[in-house]
Amino acid sequence: MSLNASAMYPDLSLALSEAGAGRPVLILHGGGGPATVAGLARHLSGAAHTITPVHPGWDGTHRPAGLTGVDDLALVYLNLLRERRLRNVLVVGSSLGGWVAADMASRDSTGSITGLVLIDAVGIRVETEPITDFFALDARGVAEHSWHDPERYYLDPADIPADELARRQANMATMRILAGDPYMHDPALLPRLGGIQVPTLLLWGESDRVVTPAYGAAYADAFGDGRLEVVPEAGHLPQIEQPDATFALIDAHLRRTTGTSRQH
């Protein structure tokens, strides 16, 4: 469906997929696009009302000229929660989407968000654990950094249809605009995380070489109520590589945080 989600950007038509009933769960994809969280959204729709946007500029959607940062995206989604009058929201974000989720929670003055799940998220700078320069990697390097089993998921660009290759390249161009400078983090975010008191689960693939589990541990420690769980035999997208283990941890967090009303 299409929804004019924000008065901040009159030309924004936000593409959303919705399913299920119950507690609202906002699911935010990473640089790979909505397909990377589609299985997770299907799973969670069995116990919750899932809302899965396509970030403006991904998969051919329109990005307003003024929407140039992750903080802008966070404000768009907070505005969506306000427009819908949604309460007791669990926000689940993968990679770039995890950064958006953390930024949203740091700005949530109405207490709409009552739980967070960050899956191999970027967004902060950890001095001892630099984020891999994803834009500098070739296809083989992307596979080796992103997956526990890179041979299973590696795709030779020569074998990818031209339209799919163009989609991926356009998505990466949008990610450069939103997250390329400073690279994959906001220096102002880390100091705000301690004020976020909603229960926050950080899920990390043990073999992630884009952002390491040690980076995830530092991220978790920065939250007021953060907890790290490492998923074995998974890389940057554990919801794809180890869905059963990942879904079980998210299900438990969904149950644990339902009905909470803690604010920061």
C-alpha positions in Angstrom: 0.0 0.0 0.0 1.0 3.6 -0.3 0.7 6.1 2.5 1.5 9.8 2.6 3.4 9.4 5.9 4.9 12.7 6.7 4.0 16.4 6.4 7.7 17.1 6.6 8.1 15.8 3.0 4.9 16.6 1.0 6.2 14.5 -1.9 6.8 11.4 0.2 4.6 8.4 -0.5 5.8 5.7 1.9 5.4 2.1 0.7 4.3 -0.2 3.5 3.5 -3.9 3.8 1.3 -4.9 6.7 0.1 -8.2 8.0 -1.2 -9.9 11.2 -2.9 -8.5 14.3 -1.9 -7.5 17.8 1.0 -5.5 19.1 2.5 -3.2 16.4 6.0 -4.3 15.3 7.8 -1.9 12.9 10.4 -3.8 10.9 13.2 -1.8 9.3 15.4 -3.3 6.6 19.1 -2.6 5.9 21.0 -1.8 2.8 20.0 -5.0 1.1 16.4 -3.8 0.9 13.1 -5.2 2.1 13.7 -8.7 0.9 16.3 -9.1 3.7 13.5 -8.8 6.4 10.6 -10.4 4.4 11.0 -13.8 6.1 11.2 -12.1 9.5 8.1 -10.1 8.8 6.2 -13.2 7.8 7.2 -15.0 10.9 6.3 -12.1 13.3 2.9 -11.5 11.6 1.7 -14.7 13.2 1.8 -13.0 16.7 1.8 -9.3 15.9 0.7 -6.5 13.5 3.8 -6.1 11.4 4.5 -2.9 9.5 7.4 -3.1 7.1 8.3 0.0 5.1 10.5 0.3 2.1 13.0 3.1 2.9 12.6 6.0 0.5 15.0 5.5 -2.4 15.2 1.7 -2.1 13.7 -0.6 -4.8 12.8 2.2 -7.1 10.8 4.2 -4.5 11.0 8.0 -4.4 13.3 9.7 -2.0 12.5 13.4 -1.3 15.5 15.7 -2.0 15.5 16.9 1.6 15.7 13.4 3.1 19.5 12.9 3.2 20.3 11.3 6.6 19.3 8.5 8.9 18.0 11.0 11.4 15.6 12.2 8.7 14.4 8.6 8.2 14.0 8.2 12.0 11.7 11.3 12.1 9.6 10.0 9.2 8.9 6.7 11.0 8.3 8.5 14.4 5.8 10.6 12.5 4.2 7.5 11.1 3.7 6.1 14.7 2.1 9.4 15.7 -0.1 9.5 12.7 -1.3 6.0 13.4 -1.5 6.6 17.1 0.4 3.5 17.7 1.5 2.6 21.2 3.6 -0.2 22.8 5.6 -0.5 19.6 8.4 -3.0 19.1 10.9 -1.7 16.6 13.1 -4.3 14.9 15.9 -3.1 12.6 18.5 -4.9 10.6 21.9 -3.3 9.9 21.1 0.3 8.7 17.5 -0.3 10.0 19.0 -1.0 13.4 20.6 2.4 13.3 17.3 4.0 12.4 15.6 2.1 15.3 18.1 3.4 17.8 17.8 6.9 16.5 14.0 6.7 16.7 14.2 5.5 20.3 16.5 8.4 21.3 14.0 10.9 20.0 10.8 9.2 21.1 9.3 11.9 23.4 5.9 10.2 23.6 7.0 6.8 24.8 5.4 5.0 21.8 8.3 2.6 21.5 8.5 0.0 24.3 11.1 -2.4 22.9 13.9 -2.5 20.4 15.7 -5.3 18.5 18.8 -4.3 16.7 20.2 -7.0 14.3 23.9 -6.5 13.4 23.3 -2.7 13.5 25.5 0.1 12.4 25.2 3.6 13.6 27.9 4.3 16.2 31.7 4.5 16.1 33.6 2.0 18.2 37.3 3.0 18.3 38.7 -0.6 18.5 36.2 -2.1 16.0 36.0 -0.1 12.8 33.0 -0.7 10.5 34.2 -2.4 7.2 34.1 -0.1 4.2 31.3 -1.9 2.5 31.4 0.4 -0.6 35.1 -0.7 -1.2 34.3 -4.4 -1.4 33.8 -6.4 -4.6 31.1 -9.1 -4.7 33.4 -11.7 -3.3 34.4 -9.4 -0.5 30.8 -8.6 0.3 30.0 -12.3 0.6 33.1 -13.1 2.8 32.3 -10.2 5.2 28.5 -10.7 5.3 28.0 -14.5 5.6 29.1 -17.3 7.8 28.9 -19.5 4.7 29.9 -17.2 1.9 30.0 -19.9 -0.8 26.3 -20.6 -0.3 25.3 -17.0 -0.7 27.9 -15.6 -3.1 26.5 -14.4 -6.5 28.8 -13.7 -9.4 27.7 -10.3 -10.7 27.9 -11.7 -14.2 25.1 -14.1 -13.4 22.7 -11.4 -12.0 20.1 -10.1 -14.4 20.7 -6.5 -15.5 17.5 -5.2 -13.9 18.4 -6.8 -10.5 21.9 -5.4 -10.8 20.5 -2.0 -11.4 18.2 -2.2 -8.4 21.1 -3.2 -6.2 23.3 -0.4 -7.5 20.5 2.2 -7.0 20.0 0.9 -3.4 23.7 1.4 -2.7 23.6 4.9 -4.2 20.8 5.8 -1.7 22.7 4.3 1.2 25.7 6.4 0.3 23.5 9.5 0.5 22.0 8.6 3.8 25.0 6.9 5.5 28.2 7.6 3.6 29.5 10.7 5.4 30.3 10.2 8.2 30.6 6.6 7.2 27.8 4.4 8.7 27.5 6.3 12.0 26.3 9.4 13.6 28.8 10.9 16.2 25.8 12.4 18.1 24.0 9.0 18.6 26.3 7.2 21.0 25.9 9.7 23.8 22.1 9.5 23.6 21.9 5.8 23.9 22.3 5.7 27.7 19.0 7.6 28.0 17.1 4.9 26.2 15.6 2.8 29.0 13.3 0.5 26.9 14.5 -3.1 26.8 16.9 -3.5 23.9 18.0 -6.8 22.4 21.0 -6.7 20.1 21.3 -9.8 18.0 24.7 -10.5 16.3 25.9 -13.1 13.9 29.1 -14.6 15.4 30.8 -14.5 11.9 29.8 -10.9 11.0 32.9 -9.2 9.6 31.0 -6.0 8.6 30.4 -5.1 12.2 31.9 -7.6 14.6 30.3 -9.1 17.7 32.8 -7.0 19.8 31.2 -3.9 18.1 27.8 -5.3 19.0 28.9 -5.7 22.6 30.0 -2.1 22.8 26.7 -1.0 21.2 24.7 -3.0 23.8 26.7 -1.6 26.7 25.8 1.9 25.6 22.1 1.4 26.1 20.3 2.0 29.4 18.9 -1.5 29.2 20.8 -3.3 26.4 21.5 -7.1 26.1 23.6 -8.8 23.4 22.8 -12.3 22.1 25.3 -13.9 19.6 23.8 -16.2 17.0 26.2 -19.1 16.1 27.0 -19.9 12.4 25.6 -16.6 11.1 27.0 -13.4 9.7 25.5 -10.0 9.1 22.0 -11.3 8.4 21.2 -14.0 11.0 17.5 -13.7 10.2 18.4 -15.3 6.8 21.3 -17.6 7.7 19.9 -18.9 11.0 16.2 -18.0 11.0 15.0 -20.4 13.7 17.5 -19.3 16.3 17.0 -15.6 15.4 13.3 -15.8 15.4 13.2 -17.6 18.8 15.2 -14.8 20.4 13.0 -12.1 18.9 9.8 -14.0 19.9 11.1 -14.1 23.5 11.9 -10.4 23.5 8.4 -9.6 22.0 6.8 -11.5 24.8 9.1 -10.0 27.4 8.4 -6.4 26.4 4.7 -6.6 25.6 2.8 -4.2 28.0 5.9 -2.4 29.2 5.7 1.4 29.3 9.2 2.4 30.3 10.3 5.7 28.8 13.7 7.4 28.5 
